[in-house]
């Protein structure tokens, strides 16, 4: 099925971060954050190459020490707070075409801020999109317990609830118990699979047929509290293959960034205000 497919992982990791300084290489249980995504990609039976896109020489050094390739530096214009994923991916694909005469069939996008992944789940996602010939991309997400049908936007000073197209005009569905409403899902960074051919043909990152891939809710690192939460989850046997590989490939010299508890006090207040504003990798 995937024998003749060119499948690579692309890990986006810019040097800047507002919520946690050098977030992509912060120490998580003895390893830099980005190392978890590198190890997960290496454990996949489908992924042939692990590429890191970064603007930081420090991240280059750490990524290479854990076995990733960093064949190019990401231009600064694709590493700002307002930079979009499509610019990062277009730059990477363009570089491979120009410098290696190579273009992947599938690009597995793994954000460092979602470090706790089950390798079987990643491979299942890849397998699903390869089988689905209509899919223009795959995005992962977990069930949104609060229900998107309970959300509204302001329009002309009035509340306009989402999902009205799913009900008759006279139905006040927002008053239904959430258990009675259709399931809705929140995107997460567990695993996204993109098709460069879709981007080339449409100019869009995902296209019109995005395959939905449902995962469990995952730890998303955006504050120091998230780091501590992730450390507890790592004790689960599910992540043993990840930790075992990290221990094998861990460099002898300590090259990761250690963000101590003493330093964290200056950031706790700002993290509360930053949460929910989105993040860039």
C-alpha positions as CSV (number, residue, x, y, z in Angstrom):
1,X,0.0,0.0,0.0
2,X,2.7,2.6,1.1
3,X,5.6,0.7,-0.6
4,X,6.0,3.1,-3.5
5,X,4.9,6.3,-1.6
6,X,7.3,9.0,-0.7
7,X,6.4,9.9,2.9
8,X,8.3,12.4,5.0
9,X,7.7,14.1,8.4
10,X,8.0,17.8,8.6
11,X,8.4,19.3,12.1
12,X,8.0,23.1,12.4
13,X,10.0,24.6,15.2
14,X,10.7,28.3,15.1
15,X,13.1,29.8,17.7
16,X,10.7,32.5,19.1
17,X,7.8,31.9,21.5
18,X,5.7,34.3,23.6
19,X,4.3,31.8,26.1
20,X,7.5,30.0,27.1
21,X,11.0,31.1,26.0
22,X,12.5,28.6,23.6
23,X,9.4,26.5,24.0
24,X,10.3,24.0,21.3
25,X,13.4,22.9,23.1
26,X,12.3,23.2,26.7
27,X,13.2,20.2,28.9
28,X,10.4,17.7,29.2
29,X,11.4,14.8,31.5
30,X,15.1,15.0,30.4
31,X,14.6,15.5,26.7
32,X,14.1,18.7,24.6
33,X,10.4,19.0,23.6
34,X,11.2,18.7,19.9
35,X,13.0,15.3,20.4
36,X,9.6,13.6,21.1
37,X,8.2,14.5,17.7
38,X,11.5,13.4,16.0
39,X,11.4,10.1,17.9
40,X,7.8,9.5,17.0
41,X,8.5,10.1,13.3
42,X,11.5,7.7,13.4
43,X,9.3,5.0,14.9
44,X,6.7,5.1,12.1
45,X,6.9,2.3,9.7
46,X,5.8,4.6,6.8
47,X,8.0,7.7,7.3
48,X,11.3,7.6,5.5
49,X,12.8,11.0,6.4
50,X,12.4,13.3,9.4
51,X,12.8,17.0,8.5
52,X,12.9,20.0,10.8
53,X,12.0,23.4,9.6
54,X,13.5,26.1,11.8
55,X,15.0,29.6,11.8
56,X,17.1,28.8,14.9
57,X,20.7,27.5,14.9
58,X,20.2,26.2,18.4
59,X,17.3,24.1,17.3
60,X,19.3,22.9,14.3
61,X,22.0,21.5,16.6
62,X,19.5,19.8,18.9
63,X,17.4,18.4,16.1
64,X,20.4,16.9,14.3
65,X,21.7,15.4,17.6
66,X,18.4,13.4,17.8
67,X,18.7,12.2,14.3
68,X,16.6,14.6,12.3
69,X,17.6,16.3,9.0
70,X,17.8,20.1,8.8
71,X,18.7,20.6,5.1
72,X,17.6,24.2,5.0
73,X,17.0,27.2,7.3
74,X,13.5,28.6,7.4
75,X,13.4,32.3,6.2
76,X,12.4,34.8,8.8
77,X,9.2,35.8,7.0
78,X,7.9,32.3,7.7
79,X,8.9,32.4,11.3
80,X,6.9,35.3,12.6
81,X,3.9,35.4,14.9
82,X,1.6,35.9,11.9
83,X,3.2,33.3,9.6
84,X,0.9,30.6,8.4
85,X,1.6,26.9,8.0
86,X,1.1,27.0,4.2
87,X,4.2,29.3,3.9
88,X,6.3,26.9,5.9
89,X,5.2,23.9,3.8
90,X,5.5,25.6,0.5
91,X,9.0,26.7,1.3
92,X,10.0,23.1,2.3
93,X,8.5,21.5,-0.8
94,X,10.0,24.2,-3.1
95,X,13.5,23.5,-1.5
96,X,13.3,19.8,-2.1
97,X,12.2,20.3,-5.7
98,X,15.0,22.7,-6.5
99,X,17.8,21.1,-4.5
100,X,17.0,17.3,-4.6
101,X,14.6,17.0,-7.6
102,X,12.3,15.4,-5.0
103,X,8.7,15.9,-3.9
104,X,7.0,13.8,-1.3
105,X,3.6,12.2,-1.9
106,X,2.6,12.7,1.7
107,X,3.9,15.1,4.3
108,X,3.3,14.2,7.9
109,X,3.1,17.5,9.9
110,X,4.1,17.0,13.5
111,X,4.0,20.0,15.8
112,X,6.6,19.8,18.7
113,X,4.0,21.2,21.1
114,X,2.1,17.9,21.0
115,X,4.9,15.6,22.2
116,X,2.9,12.6,23.5
117,X,2.0,10.4,20.6
118,X,1.3,6.7,20.1
119,X,3.2,5.5,17.1
120,X,0.4,3.2,16.1
121,X,-2.0,6.1,15.9
122,X,0.4,8.0,13.6
123,X,0.7,5.0,11.3
124,X,-3.1,4.5,11.3
125,X,-3.6,8.1,10.1
126,X,-1.1,7.6,7.3
127,X,-2.7,4.3,6.3
128,X,-6.1,5.9,6.2
129,X,-5.3,8.7,3.9
130,X,-3.3,6.5,1.6
131,X,-6.4,4.3,1.2
132,X,-8.7,7.3,0.8
133,X,-8.2,8.4,-2.8
134,X,-10.7,11.3,-2.5
135,X,-9.0,12.9,0.5
136,X,-7.0,16.1,-0.1
137,X,-5.6,16.1,3.5
138,X,-6.0,14.6,6.9
139,X,-6.5,16.4,10.2
140,X,-6.6,15.0,13.7
141,X,-9.0,16.2,16.4
142,X,-10.6,15.0,19.6
143,X,-14.2,15.2,20.7
144,X,-15.3,18.7,21.8
145,X,-17.2,17.9,25.0
146,X,-18.8,21.4,25.2
147,X,-20.2,21.1,21.7
148,X,-19.6,23.6,19.0
149,X,-23.4,24.1,18.7
150,X,-23.3,26.0,22.0
151,X,-20.9,28.6,20.5
152,X,-21.9,31.8,18.8
153,X,-20.3,34.8,17.1
154,X,-21.5,38.4,17.4
155,X,-23.0,39.8,14.2
156,X,-24.6,43.2,14.2
157,X,-24.7,43.1,18.0
158,X,-26.6,39.8,18.1
159,X,-25.6,36.2,18.8
160,X,-25.4,34.0,15.7
161,X,-25.0,30.4,16.8
162,X,-22.9,28.0,14.8
163,X,-24.4,25.0,13.0
164,X,-27.8,26.4,12.2
165,X,-27.7,24.8,8.7
166,X,-28.1,21.4,10.5
167,X,-31.5,22.2,11.9
168,X,-34.8,23.6,10.7
169,X,-35.1,27.4,11.0
170,X,-37.5,27.3,13.9
171,X,-35.5,24.9,16.1
172,X,-33.6,26.4,19.0
173,X,-31.0,23.7,19.0
174,X,-28.7,25.7,21.3
175,X,-31.1,24.9,24.1
176,X,-30.6,21.1,23.6
177,X,-28.6,19.1,26.1
178,X,-25.1,18.6,24.6
179,X,-25.7,14.9,24.7
180,X,-28.5,15.3,22.2
181,X,-26.5,17.3,19.7
182,X,-24.3,15.9,16.9
183,X,-20.7,15.2,18.0
184,X,-18.3,18.0,17.2
185,X,-14.5,17.8,17.2
186,X,-11.6,20.2,18.0
187,X,-8.5,20.1,15.9
188,X,-5.3,19.1,17.7
189,X,-1.7,18.7,16.8
190,X,-1.5,14.9,17.1
191,X,-1.0,14.2,13.4
192,X,-1.9,16.1,10.2
193,X,-1.1,14.6,6.8
194,X,-0.8,16.9,3.8
195,X,-0.5,16.3,0.1
196,X,1.9,18.6,-1.8
197,X,-0.1,17.9,-5.0
198,X,-3.2,19.4,-3.3
199,X,-1.3,22.6,-2.4
200,X,0.2,22.8,-6.0
201,X,-3.2,22.4,-7.7
202,X,-5.4,24.5,-5.4
203,X,-3.1,26.8,-3.6
204,X,-4.8,25.7,-0.4
205,X,-3.2,23.8,2.5
206,X,-6.0,21.2,3.0
207,X,-8.3,21.3,0.1
208,X,-12.0,20.5,0.1
209,X,-11.9,16.8,1.3
210,X,-10.2,16.8,4.6
211,X,-10.3,13.4,6.2
212,X,-11.3,13.5,9.8
213,X,-9.1,11.5,12.1
214,X,-10.3,11.2,15.7
215,X,-7.8,10.8,18.5
216,X,-7.9,11.0,22.3
217,X,-7.4,14.4,23.8
218,X,-3.7,15.1,24.0
219,X,-1.4,17.3,26.0
220,X,-0.7,20.6,24.2
221,X,2.3,22.4,25.6
222,X,1.6,26.2,25.9
223,X,2.4,26.8,29.5
224,X,4.6,25.4,32.3
225,X,1.6,23.8,33.8
226,X,1.2,21.8,30.6
227,X,4.8,20.7,30.9
228,X,4.2,19.3,34.4
229,X,0.9,17.6,33.2
230,X,2.8,16.0,30.3
231,X,5.4,14.6,32.7
232,X,2.8,12.7,34.5
233,X,1.2,11.3,31.4
234,X,4.6,10.1,30.2
235,X,4.6,7.5,33.0
236,X,1.9,5.6,31.0
237,X,3.3,2.4,29.3
238,X,1.8,3.6,26.0
239,X,4.8,6.0,25.7
240,X,7.5,3.4,26.5
241,X,8.6,3.0,22.8
242,X,9.1,6.8,22.6
243,X,11.1,7.0,25.8
244,X,13.2,3.9,24.9
245,X,14.2,5.4,21.6
246,X,14.9,8.8,23.1
247,X,17.2,7.1,25.6
248,X,19.1,5.3,22.8
249,X,19.6,8.4,20.6
250,X,20.1,10.9,23.4
251,X,23.4,12.8,22.8
252,X,26.1,12.5,25.4
253,X,26.5,16.2,25.9
254,X,23.5,18.1,27.3
255,X,22.2,20.3,24.5
256,X,18.7,21.0,25.6
257,X,17.2,24.1,27.2
258,X,16.4,23.7,30.9
259,X,13.7,26.2,31.9
260,X,13.8,26.0,35.7
261,X,10.9,26.5,38.2
262,X,12.6,29.7,39.5
263,X,12.4,31.3,36.0
264,X,8.8,30.3,35.6
265,X,7.4,32.7,38.1
266,X,7.9,35.7,35.7
267,X,5.7,34.0,33.1
268,X,2.7,32.6,34.9
269,X,0.6,35.7,34.7
270,X,1.4,36.3,31.0
271,X,0.5,32.7,30.1
272,X,-3.0,33.1,31.4
273,X,-3.6,36.0,29.1
274,X,-1.9,34.3,26.1
275,X,-3.8,31.0,26.3
276,X,-6.4,30.7,23.6
277,X,-4.8,33.3,21.3
278,X,-3.2,30.5,19.1
279,X,0.4,29.7,18.6
280,X,2.9,29.4,15.9
281,X,5.5,26.7,15.4
